[in-house]
Structure formats: structure tokens, C-alpha cells
Amino acid sequence: MSKSGRHGVARNYTSARRHPWVLGKLGDWTIWFGPYTPAQLVVIGGGAFALIKGYDWWSWAGPIPIGLWVGAVWAVRGTQIAGQNPFTAGFGALSLVMRHPAGRIGGRVAREKASSALRPRFVIQCAPTLAGAAAPARVAGARVGALKPASPVAPAARAAGGSGLARLLADAEQTERSAA
């Protein structure tokens, strides 16, 4: 507990209190059997349209299709898909289908960089020789001065340090000493 003795206050509101998204309620007046959620209004409108246009098909069944319609309106009153209302979930699914397959980075479509030719370069050097060792033999027909033997490196410099970086720095230091 803190020294000031104040306690933290946490409040948690249900989604209905955060976003009271119902239609058909004005003050104390509500639509018959309402208020309705947007999903219920879609089922009411779509079902009424289908029942009116398809009267010839279902008229033989009596009141059963109308009862199924009322039951469907009641069933979708609290429908949620992954914690969201069906319209938000549908919009999310639609945006998922319509987005670019590569995705976005910083609001722009992510594109792969254009391919470029790889142009590797390398240098061939003679192996370092130890002090007192014979100079490397020249290849027959090679131009004089085409290959320069590296300056001799002392064995002490080769044994320096355990990491590759330490050996590299020791070799560079040894080369600077021999050049000077």
C-alpha cells in the first residue's frame, strides 16, 4: 500500500452502458415490444420483405412462417460474434477480405523491394608467413608484382584474445607496427 493511504478506484462498465446502441426509444416512449437492436431491425425489415414477396410460397403453411419470423427477431436480440455486434463483425470480415494480401506498413501497402543483381567482390591475398619462413613461390608465368605477399605476422599476435574481433584488432595493430 502506498504511504499516502489512498486506495485506487477502478470502474468497469458493461458494453451496454458504454455503447447503448438501441433504436426505438425516445425518452420514456418505446416502439411496441422494443427497443430493438440494429440486428433485430434488419431481421424485421428483411423478414417482412421476404414474407410479403414470397406470400405465394408460404401461404399454405398458415401462421408458422410468421411465428418463425418473430422467433428470429427475438433470437438476434443479443447476438454477438467474437464479442461484437453482427454489423461490426461483418464490417471487420469485409475489410479483411478487401485488404491487400501483403498487408500495410505505416498505412501504406507493403511491397517487396525490387530485385537487384548481387555483385559480390573478393580479394585474394597470400597467406601470412611467420618470421623466418620461406617466401611463397611464384607461379610460373605470373607477372612480377601481381601478388604481393602479406607482411609477416608474429606468432604472439596470432595467439591474442579468444574472440575473432580481438584477433582482428591484434592483427591490425601488428600490421600498423610493421608498416611504421
mmCIF file of the C-alpha atoms, coordinates in Angstrom:
data_MODEL
# 
_entry.id   MODEL 
# 
loop_
_atom_site.group_PDB 
_atom_site.id 
_atom_site.type_symbol 
_atom_site.label_atom_id 
_atom_site.label_alt_id 
_atom_site.label_comp_id 
_atom_site.label_asym_id 
_atom_site.label_entity_id 
_atom_site.label_seq_id 
_atom_site.pdbx_PDB_ins_code 
_atom_site.Cartn_x 
_atom_site.Cartn_y 
_atom_site.Cartn_z 
_atom_site.occupancy 
_atom_site.B_iso_or_equiv 
_atom_site.pdbx_formal_charge 
_atom_site.auth_seq_id 
_atom_site.auth_comp_id 
_atom_site.auth_asym_id 
_atom_site.auth_atom_id 
_atom_site.pdbx_PDB_model_num 
ATOM 1   C CA . MET A 1 1   ? 0.000   0.000   0.000   1.00 0.00 ? 1   MET A CA 1 
ATOM 2   C CA . SER A 1 2   ? 1.252   3.500   -0.738  1.00 0.00 ? 2   SER A CA 1 
ATOM 3   C CA . LYS A 1 3   ? 2.362   5.822   2.020   1.00 0.00 ? 3   LYS A CA 1 
ATOM 4   C CA . SER A 1 4   ? -0.412  8.322   1.319   1.00 0.00 ? 4   SER A CA 1 
ATOM 5   C CA . GLY A 1 5   ? -3.035  5.748   2.302   1.00 0.00 ? 5   GLY A CA 1 
ATOM 6   C CA . ARG A 1 6   ? -5.209  6.401   -0.801  1.00 0.00 ? 6   ARG A CA 1 
ATOM 7   C CA . HIS A 1 7   ? -6.783  3.447   -2.485  1.00 0.00 ? 7   HIS A CA 1 
ATOM 8   C CA . GLY A 1 8   ? -7.119  3.191   -6.254  1.00 0.00 ? 8   GLY A CA 1 
ATOM 9   C CA . VAL A 1 9   ? -10.624 3.181   -7.694  1.00 0.00 ? 9   VAL A CA 1 
ATOM 10  C CA . ALA A 1 10  ? -11.421 1.019   -10.702 1.00 0.00 ? 10  ALA A CA 1 
ATOM 11  C CA . ARG A 1 11  ? -14.693 1.151   -12.602 1.00 0.00 ? 11  ARG A CA 1 
ATOM 12  C CA . ASN A 1 12  ? -15.860 -1.363  -15.172 1.00 0.00 ? 12  ASN A CA 1 
ATOM 13  C CA . TYR A 1 13  ? -18.921 -0.743  -17.280 1.00 0.00 ? 13  TYR A CA 1 
ATOM 14  C CA . THR A 1 14  ? -20.736 -3.294  -19.375 1.00 0.00 ? 14  THR A CA 1 
ATOM 15  C CA . SER A 1 15  ? -20.824 -2.819  -23.126 1.00 0.00 ? 15  SER A CA 1 
ATOM 16  C CA . ALA A 1 16  ? -24.480 -1.759  -22.867 1.00 0.00 ? 16  ALA A CA 1 
ATOM 17  C CA . ARG A 1 17  ? -23.569 1.178   -20.629 1.00 0.00 ? 17  ARG A CA 1 
ATOM 18  C CA . ARG A 1 18  ? -20.571 2.160   -22.726 1.00 0.00 ? 18  ARG A CA 1 
ATOM 19  C CA . HIS A 1 19  ? -22.433 1.922   -26.048 1.00 0.00 ? 19  HIS A CA 1 
ATOM 20  C CA . PRO A 1 20  ? -26.188 1.863   -25.596 1.00 0.00 ? 20  PRO A CA 1 
ATOM 21  C CA . TRP A 1 21  ? -26.959 1.141   -29.259 1.00 0.00 ? 21  TRP A CA 1 
ATOM 22  C CA . VAL A 1 22  ? -30.673 0.501   -29.360 1.00 0.00 ? 22  VAL A CA 1 
ATOM 23  C CA . LEU A 1 23  ? -33.249 2.040   -31.655 1.00 0.00 ? 23  LEU A CA 1 
ATOM 24  C CA . GLY A 1 24  ? -36.851 2.847   -30.999 1.00 0.00 ? 24  GLY A CA 1 
ATOM 25  C CA . LYS A 1 25  ? -36.652 4.527   -27.619 1.00 0.00 ? 25  LYS A CA 1 
ATOM 26  C CA . LEU A 1 26  ? -37.223 8.232   -27.144 1.00 0.00 ? 26  LEU A CA 1 
ATOM 27  C CA . GLY A 1 27  ? -37.299 9.276   -23.526 1.00 0.00 ? 27  GLY A CA 1 
ATOM 28  C CA . ASP A 1 28  ? -39.986 7.156   -21.862 1.00 0.00 ? 28  ASP A CA 1 
ATOM 29  C CA . TRP A 1 29  ? -41.667 6.143   -25.128 1.00 0.00 ? 29  TRP A CA 1 
ATOM 30  C CA . THR A 1 30  ? -40.658 2.923   -26.885 1.00 0.00 ? 30  THR A CA 1 
ATOM 31  C CA . ILE A 1 31  ? -41.827 1.130   -30.011 1.00 0.00 ? 31  ILE A CA 1 
ATOM 32  C CA . TRP A 1 32  ? -44.108 -1.876  -29.379 1.00 0.00 ? 32  TRP A CA 1 
ATOM 33  C CA . PHE A 1 33  ? -42.087 -4.712  -27.897 1.00 0.00 ? 33  PHE A CA 1 
ATOM 34  C CA . GLY A 1 34  ? -38.974 -2.526  -28.279 1.00 0.00 ? 34  GLY A CA 1 
ATOM 35  C CA . PRO A 1 35  ? -36.428 -1.077  -28.085 1.00 0.00 ? 35  PRO A CA 1 
ATOM 36  C CA . TYR A 1 36  ? -34.685 -3.010  -30.859 1.00 0.00 ? 36  TYR A CA 1 
ATOM 37  C CA . THR A 1 37  ? -31.059 -3.591  -31.674 1.00 0.00 ? 37  THR A CA 1 
ATOM 38  C CA . PRO A 1 38  ? -29.861 -2.884  -35.222 1.00 0.00 ? 38  PRO A CA 1 
ATOM 39  C CA . ALA A 1 39  ? -29.639 -6.648  -35.877 1.00 0.00 ? 39  ALA A CA 1 
ATOM 40  C CA . GLN A 1 40  ? -33.278 -7.054  -34.878 1.00 0.00 ? 40  GLN A CA 1 
ATOM 41  C CA . LEU A 1 41  ? -34.316 -4.215  -37.194 1.00 0.00 ? 41  LEU A CA 1 
ATOM 42  C CA . VAL A 1 42  ? -32.525 -5.891  -40.110 1.00 0.00 ? 42  VAL A CA 1 
ATOM 43  C CA . VAL A 1 43  ? -34.307 -9.181  -39.396 1.00 0.00 ? 43  VAL A CA 1 
ATOM 44  C CA . ILE A 1 44  ? -37.641 -7.344  -39.056 1.00 0.00 ? 44  ILE A CA 1 
ATOM 45  C CA . GLY A 1 45  ? -37.191 -5.485  -42.337 1.00 0.00 ? 45  GLY A CA 1 
ATOM 46  C CA . GLY A 1 46  ? -35.675 -8.372  -44.300 1.00 0.00 ? 46  GLY A CA 1 
ATOM 47  C CA . GLY A 1 47  ? -38.199 -10.863 -42.951 1.00 0.00 ? 47  GLY A CA 1 
ATOM 48  C CA . ALA A 1 48  ? -41.158 -8.595  -43.681 1.00 0.00 ? 48  ALA A CA 1 
ATOM 49  C CA . PHE A 1 49  ? -39.904 -8.079  -47.240 1.00 0.00 ? 49  PHE A CA 1 
ATOM 50  C CA . ALA A 1 50  ? -39.380 -11.832 -47.757 1.00 0.00 ? 50  ALA A CA 1 
ATOM 51  C CA . LEU A 1 51  ? -42.792 -12.699 -46.293 1.00 0.00 ? 51  LEU A CA 1 
ATOM 52  C CA . ILE A 1 52  ? -44.599 -10.150 -48.455 1.00 0.00 ? 52  ILE A CA 1 
ATOM 53  C CA . LYS A 1 53  ? -42.789 -11.071 -51.686 1.00 0.00 ? 53  LYS A CA 1 
ATOM 54  C CA . GLY A 1 54  ? -42.981 -14.817 -51.054 1.00 0.00 ? 54  GLY A CA 1 
ATOM 55  C CA . TYR A 1 55  ? -46.608 -14.977 -49.890 1.00 0.00 ? 55  TYR A CA 1 
ATOM 56  C CA . ASP A 1 56  ? -47.495 -17.407 -52.680 1.00 0.00 ? 56  ASP A CA 1 
ATOM 57  C CA . TRP A 1 57  ? -44.859 -19.848 -51.460 1.00 0.00 ? 57  TRP A CA 1 
ATOM 58  C CA . TRP A 1 58  ? -45.664 -19.897 -47.743 1.00 0.00 ? 58  TRP A CA 1 
ATOM 59  C CA . SER A 1 59  ? -49.394 -19.114 -47.628 1.00 0.00 ? 59  SER A CA 1 
ATOM 60  C CA . TRP A 1 60  ? -50.274 -22.822 -47.440 1.00 0.00 ? 60  TRP A CA 1 
ATOM 61  C CA . ALA A 1 61  ? -48.292 -23.122 -44.108 1.00 0.00 ? 61  ALA A CA 1 
ATOM 62  C CA . GLY A 1 62  ? -50.559 -20.739 -42.222 1.00 0.00 ? 62  GLY A CA 1 
ATOM 63  C CA . PRO A 1 63  ? -49.032 -18.720 -39.351 1.00 0.00 ? 63  PRO A CA 1 
ATOM 64  C CA . ILE A 1 64  ? -45.887 -20.890 -38.995 1.00 0.00 ? 64  ILE A CA 1 
ATOM 65  C CA . PRO A 1 65  ? -43.610 -18.653 -41.162 1.00 0.00 ? 65  PRO A CA 1 
ATOM 66  C CA . ILE A 1 66  ? -44.776 -15.572 -39.255 1.00 0.00 ? 66  ILE A CA 1 
ATOM 67  C CA . GLY A 1 67  ? -44.016 -17.340 -35.964 1.00 0.00 ? 67  GLY A CA 1 
ATOM 68  C CA . LEU A 1 68  ? -40.567 -18.272 -37.263 1.00 0.00 ? 68  LEU A CA 1 
ATOM 69  C CA . TRP A 1 69  ? -40.014 -14.650 -38.251 1.00 0.00 ? 69  TRP A CA 1 
ATOM 70  C CA . VAL A 1 70  ? -40.962 -13.387 -34.772 1.00 0.00 ? 70  VAL A CA 1 
ATOM 71  C CA . GLY A 1 71  ? -38.752 -16.074 -33.227 1.00 0.00 ? 71  GLY A CA 1 
ATOM 72  C CA . ALA A 1 72  ? -35.829 -14.984 -35.420 1.00 0.00 ? 72  ALA A CA 1 
ATOM 73  C CA . VAL A 1 73  ? -36.302 -11.359 -34.302 1.00 0.00 ? 73  VAL A CA 1 
ATOM 74  C CA . TRP A 1 74  ? -36.257 -12.483 -30.678 1.00 0.00 ? 74  TRP A CA 1 
ATOM 75  C CA . ALA A 1 75  ? -33.206 -14.753 -31.255 1.00 0.00 ? 75  ALA A CA 1 
ATOM 76  C CA . VAL A 1 76  ? -30.963 -11.990 -32.609 1.00 0.00 ? 76  VAL A CA 1 
ATOM 77  C CA . ARG A 1 77  ? -31.634 -9.574  -29.742 1.00 0.00 ? 77  ARG A CA 1 
ATOM 78  C CA . GLY A 1 78  ? -28.256 -10.145 -28.079 1.00 0.00 ? 78  GLY A CA 1 
ATOM 79  C CA . THR A 1 79  ? -26.319 -11.784 -30.877 1.00 0.00 ? 79  THR A CA 1 
ATOM 80  C CA . GLN A 1 80  ? -22.579 -11.276 -30.735 1.00 0.00 ? 80  GLN A CA 1 
ATOM 81  C CA . ILE A 1 81  ? -19.808 -12.592 -32.921 1.00 0.00 ? 81  ILE A CA 1 
ATOM 82  C CA . ALA A 1 82  ? -16.482 -12.702 -31.088 1.00 0.00 ? 82  ALA A CA 1 
ATOM 83  C CA . GLY A 1 83  ? -17.808 -10.135 -28.605 1.00 0.00 ? 83  GLY A CA 1 
ATOM 84  C CA . GLN A 1 84  ? -19.011 -7.715  -31.309 1.00 0.00 ? 84  GLN A CA 1 
ATOM 85  C CA . ASN A 1 85  ? -22.404 -6.987  -32.729 1.00 0.00 ? 85  ASN A CA 1 
ATOM 86  C CA . PRO A 1 86  ? -23.024 -8.648  -36.105 1.00 0.00 ? 86  PRO A CA 1 
ATOM 87  C CA . PHE A 1 87  ? -22.623 -5.420  -38.107 1.00 0.00 ? 87  PHE A CA 1 
ATOM 88  C CA . THR A 1 88  ? -19.217 -4.651  -36.641 1.00 0.00 ? 88  THR A CA 1 
ATOM 89  C CA . ALA A 1 89  ? -18.146 -8.258  -37.147 1.00 0.00 ? 89  ALA A CA 1 
ATOM 90  C CA . GLY A 1 90  ? -19.433 -8.175  -40.741 1.00 0.00 ? 90  GLY A CA 1 
ATOM 91  C CA . PHE A 1 91  ? -17.589 -4.930  -41.428 1.00 0.00 ? 91  PHE A CA 1 
ATOM 92  C CA . GLY A 1 92  ? -14.414 -6.442  -39.999 1.00 0.00 ? 92  GLY A CA 1 
ATOM 93  C CA . ALA A 1 93  ? -14.786 -9.540  -42.186 1.00 0.00 ? 93  ALA A CA 1 
ATOM 94  C CA . LEU A 1 94  ? -15.423 -7.364  -45.245 1.00 0.00 ? 94  LEU A CA 1 
ATOM 95  C CA . SER A 1 95  ? -12.357 -5.212  -44.566 1.00 0.00 ? 95  SER A CA 1 
ATOM 96  C CA . LEU A 1 96  ? -10.296 -8.383  -44.071 1.00 0.00 ? 96  LEU A CA 1 
ATOM 97  C CA . VAL A 1 97  ? -11.381 -9.713  -47.464 1.00 0.00 ? 97  VAL A CA 1 
ATOM 98  C CA . MET A 1 98  ? -10.781 -6.384  -49.213 1.00 0.00 ? 98  MET A CA 1 
ATOM 99  C CA . ARG A 1 99  ? -7.352  -5.560  -47.805 1.00 0.00 ? 99  ARG A CA 1 
ATOM 100 C CA . HIS A 1 100 ? -4.152  -6.074  -49.762 1.00 0.00 ? 100 HIS A CA 1 
ATOM 101 C CA . PRO A 1 101 ? -2.644  -9.545  -49.261 1.00 0.00 ? 101 PRO A CA 1 
ATOM 102 C CA . ALA A 1 102 ? 0.785   -8.095  -48.472 1.00 0.00 ? 102 ALA A CA 1 
ATOM 103 C CA . GLY A 1 103 ? -0.644  -6.046  -45.603 1.00 0.00 ? 103 GLY A CA 1 
ATOM 104 C CA . ARG A 1 104 ? 0.178   -2.472  -44.634 1.00 0.00 ? 104 ARG A CA 1 
ATOM 105 C CA . ILE A 1 105 ? 3.126   -0.760  -43.036 1.00 0.00 ? 105 ILE A CA 1 
ATOM 106 C CA . GLY A 1 106 ? 2.542   2.751   -41.742 1.00 0.00 ? 106 GLY A CA 1 
ATOM 107 C CA . GLY A 1 107 ? -0.782  2.992   -43.608 1.00 0.00 ? 107 GLY A CA 1 
ATOM 108 C CA . ARG A 1 108 ? 0.728   2.131   -46.993 1.00 0.00 ? 108 ARG A CA 1 
ATOM 109 C CA . VAL A 1 109 ? 0.590   -1.133  -48.860 1.00 0.00 ? 109 VAL A CA 1 
ATOM 110 C CA . ALA A 1 110 ? 3.656   -3.225  -48.019 1.00 0.00 ? 110 ALA A CA 1 
ATOM 111 C CA . ARG A 1 111 ? 5.550   -4.053  -51.185 1.00 0.00 ? 111 ARG A CA 1 
ATOM 112 C CA . GLU A 1 112 ? 8.606   -6.164  -51.687 1.00 0.00 ? 112 GLU A CA 1 
ATOM 113 C CA . LYS A 1 113 ? 11.712  -4.374  -52.822 1.00 0.00 ? 113 LYS A CA 1 
ATOM 114 C CA . ALA A 1 114 ? 12.618  -4.738  -56.465 1.00 0.00 ? 114 ALA A CA 1 
ATOM 115 C CA . SER A 1 115 ? 15.140  -7.459  -57.148 1.00 0.00 ? 115 SER A CA 1 
ATOM 116 C CA . SER A 1 116 ? 18.693  -6.379  -57.768 1.00 0.00 ? 116 SER A CA 1 
ATOM 117 C CA . ALA A 1 117 ? 21.711  -8.189  -59.089 1.00 0.00 ? 117 ALA A CA 1 
ATOM 118 C CA . LEU A 1 118 ? 24.125  -9.376  -56.454 1.00 0.00 ? 118 LEU A CA 1 
ATOM 119 C CA . ARG A 1 119 ? 27.657  -8.248  -57.252 1.00 0.00 ? 119 ARG A CA 1 
ATOM 120 C CA . PRO A 1 120 ? 29.971  -9.927  -54.797 1.00 0.00 ? 120 PRO A CA 1 
ATOM 121 C CA . ARG A 1 121 ? 33.617  -8.921  -54.659 1.00 0.00 ? 121 ARG A CA 1 
ATOM 122 C CA . PHE A 1 122 ? 36.534  -10.699 -53.113 1.00 0.00 ? 122 PHE A CA 1 
ATOM 123 C CA . VAL A 1 123 ? 40.270  -10.210 -52.729 1.00 0.00 ? 123 VAL A CA 1 
ATOM 124 C CA . ILE A 1 124 ? 42.832  -12.970 -52.897 1.00 0.00 ? 124 ILE A CA 1 
ATOM 125 C CA . GLN A 1 125 ? 45.832  -12.442 -50.656 1.00 0.00 ? 125 GLN A CA 1 
ATOM 126 C CA . CYS A 1 126 ? 48.756  -14.616 -49.895 1.00 0.00 ? 126 CYS A CA 1 
ATOM 127 C CA . ALA A 1 127 ? 48.714  -16.306 -46.534 1.00 0.00 ? 127 ALA A CA 1 
ATOM 128 C CA . PRO A 1 128 ? 50.714  -14.527 -43.832 1.00 0.00 ? 128 PRO A CA 1 
ATOM 129 C CA . THR A 1 129 ? 54.100  -16.050 -43.227 1.00 0.00 ? 129 THR A CA 1 
ATOM 130 C CA . LEU A 1 130 ? 55.881  -16.345 -39.949 1.00 0.00 ? 130 LEU A CA 1 
ATOM 131 C CA . ALA A 1 131 ? 59.226  -14.663 -39.361 1.00 0.00 ? 131 ALA A CA 1 
ATOM 132 C CA . GLY A 1 132 ? 61.996  -16.776 -40.781 1.00 0.00 ? 132 GLY A CA 1 
ATOM 133 C CA . ALA A 1 133 ? 59.770  -18.816 -43.073 1.00 0.00 ? 133 ALA A CA 1 
ATOM 134 C CA . ALA A 1 134 ? 60.417  -19.050 -46.784 1.00 0.00 ? 134 ALA A CA 1 
ATOM 135 C CA . ALA A 1 135 ? 58.702  -16.584 -49.103 1.00 0.00 ? 135 ALA A CA 1 
ATOM 136 C CA . PRO A 1 136 ? 55.864  -18.020 -51.165 1.00 0.00 ? 136 PRO A CA 1 
ATOM 137 C CA . ALA A 1 137 ? 56.854  -19.490 -54.507 1.00 0.00 ? 137 ALA A CA 1 
ATOM 138 C CA . ARG A 1 138 ? 55.823  -17.579 -57.581 1.00 0.00 ? 138 ARG A CA 1 
ATOM 139 C CA . VAL A 1 139 ? 53.540  -19.148 -60.111 1.00 0.00 ? 139 VAL A CA 1 
ATOM 140 C CA . ALA A 1 140 ? 55.210  -19.763 -63.479 1.00 0.00 ? 140 ALA A CA 1 
ATOM 141 C CA . GLY A 1 141 ? 54.196  -17.116 -65.984 1.00 0.00 ? 141 GLY A CA 1 
ATOM 142 C CA . ALA A 1 142 ? 52.761  -14.745 -63.391 1.00 0.00 ? 142 ALA A CA 1 
ATOM 143 C CA . ARG A 1 143 ? 53.600  -11.104 -63.679 1.00 0.00 ? 143 ARG A CA 1 
ATOM 144 C CA . VAL A 1 144 ? 56.097  -9.855  -61.215 1.00 0.00 ? 144 VAL A CA 1 
ATOM 145 C CA . GLY A 1 145 ? 54.315  -7.849  -58.558 1.00 0.00 ? 145 GLY A CA 1 
ATOM 146 C CA . ALA A 1 146 ? 50.903  -9.313  -59.372 1.00 0.00 ? 146 ALA A CA 1 
ATOM 147 C CA . LEU A 1 147 ? 50.703  -10.989 -55.983 1.00 0.00 ? 147 LEU A CA 1 
ATOM 148 C CA . LYS A 1 148 ? 52.233  -9.273  -53.007 1.00 0.00 ? 148 LYS A CA 1 
ATOM 149 C CA . PRO A 1 149 ? 52.969  -11.458 -50.055 1.00 0.00 ? 149 PRO A CA 1 
ATOM 150 C CA . ALA A 1 150 ? 51.457  -10.177 -46.847 1.00 0.00 ? 150 ALA A CA 1 
ATOM 151 C CA . SER A 1 151 ? 53.736  -8.797  -44.210 1.00 0.00 ? 151 SER A CA 1 
ATOM 152 C CA . PRO A 1 152 ? 54.917  -11.404 -41.769 1.00 0.00 ? 152 PRO A CA 1 
ATOM 153 C CA . VAL A 1 153 ? 52.825  -11.622 -38.621 1.00 0.00 ? 153 VAL A CA 1 
ATOM 154 C CA . ALA A 1 154 ? 54.374  -12.506 -35.327 1.00 0.00 ? 154 ALA A CA 1 
ATOM 155 C CA . PRO A 1 155 ? 53.052  -15.666 -33.619 1.00 0.00 ? 155 PRO A CA 1 
ATOM 156 C CA . ALA A 1 156 ? 52.260  -13.640 -30.487 1.00 0.00 ? 156 ALA A CA 1 
ATOM 157 C CA . ALA A 1 157 ? 49.754  -11.553 -32.403 1.00 0.00 ? 157 ALA A CA 1 
ATOM 158 C CA . ARG A 1 158 ? 48.031  -14.678 -33.714 1.00 0.00 ? 158 ARG A CA 1 
ATOM 159 C CA . ALA A 1 159 ? 47.557  -16.052 -30.200 1.00 0.00 ? 159 ALA A CA 1 
ATOM 160 C CA . ALA A 1 160 ? 45.938  -12.843 -28.947 1.00 0.00 ? 160 ALA A CA 1 
ATOM 161 C CA . GLY A 1 161 ? 42.479  -12.921 -27.404 1.00 0.00 ? 161 GLY A CA 1 
ATOM 162 C CA . GLY A 1 162 ? 39.764  -15.523 -27.614 1.00 0.00 ? 162 GLY A CA 1 
ATOM 163 C CA . SER A 1 163 ? 37.257  -13.756 -29.865 1.00 0.00 ? 163 SER A CA 1 
ATOM 164 C CA . GLY A 1 164 ? 37.572  -13.149 -33.558 1.00 0.00 ? 164 GLY A CA 1 
ATOM 165 C CA . LEU A 1 165 ? 37.290  -9.406  -33.011 1.00 0.00 ? 165 LEU A CA 1 
ATOM 166 C CA . ALA A 1 166 ? 40.221  -9.432  -30.588 1.00 0.00 ? 166 ALA A CA 1 
ATOM 167 C CA . ARG A 1 167 ? 42.330  -11.351 -33.117 1.00 0.00 ? 167 ARG A CA 1 
ATOM 168 C CA . LEU A 1 168 ? 41.315  -8.969  -35.892 1.00 0.00 ? 168 LEU A CA 1 
ATOM 169 C CA . LEU A 1 169 ? 42.290  -5.935  -33.817 1.00 0.00 ? 169 LEU A CA 1 
ATOM 170 C CA . ALA A 1 170 ? 45.563  -7.564  -32.824 1.00 0.00 ? 170 ALA A CA 1 
ATOM 171 C CA . ASP A 1 171 ? 46.363  -8.323  -36.488 1.00 0.00 ? 171 ASP A CA 1 
ATOM 172 C CA . ALA A 1 172 ? 45.570  -4.733  -37.482 1.00 0.00 ? 172 ALA A CA 1 
ATOM 173 C CA . GLU A 1 173 ? 47.800  -3.410  -34.709 1.00 0.00 ? 173 GLU A CA 1 
ATOM 174 C CA . GLN A 1 174 ? 50.604  -5.705  -35.756 1.00 0.00 ? 174 GLN A CA 1 
ATOM 175 C CA . THR A 1 175 ? 50.257  -4.587  -39.381 1.00 0.00 ? 175 THR A CA 1 
ATOM 176 C CA . GLU A 1 176 ? 50.439  -0.918  -38.355 1.00 0.00 ? 176 GLU A CA 1 
ATOM 177 C CA . ARG A 1 177 ? 53.601  -1.587  -36.350 1.00 0.00 ? 177 ARG A CA 1 
ATOM 178 C CA . SER A 1 178 ? 55.283  -3.390  -39.207 1.00 0.00 ? 178 SER A CA 1 
ATOM 179 C CA . ALA A 1 179 ? 54.312  -0.641  -41.693 1.00 0.00 ? 179 ALA A CA 1 
ATOM 180 C CA . ALA A 1 180 ? 55.784  2.059   -39.487 1.00 0.00 ? 180 ALA A CA 1 
# 
